[in-house]
Amino acid sequence: MSKVLAAGIVLSVVLAPLCAGANVVRVPDDYLIVAEALNSASAYDTVMVAPGTYPLNTTWPDKPGVKLMSEEGPASTILDGGHKDVVIWIDTPVDTTTVISGFTIRNGFADGV
């Protein structure tokens, strides 16, 4: 079990190749909320996030190869936990096809962790 819990860090992961047949789900064009976009994604889909600050306290979807990526990098794309909870909780097996890339992740909170 792993957690992504951050207070002002920049997260960058090496990009894995996109799989054939995978879709791109866009925030905010297709979904206004990052968690909804992640939950709607199918295996090997990419959730592409436009610049902005997005509130996020979610559990990573139990689907292989989901990629959460920003369009313009960590300086302009922020995932903010609002000091409420873990920003991204990952309690499902992941491998190198799972990617979180190009975000500043801040204001995560986990009581007792």
Secondary structure, DSSP 4 states (H G I P E B T S, - for coil): -EEE--SSEEE--PPPPPPTT--EEEETTT-SSHHHHHHHPPTT-EEEE-SEEEE--EEPPSSTT-EEEESS-TTTEEEE-TTTS-SEEE-S---TT-EEESEEEE----TT-
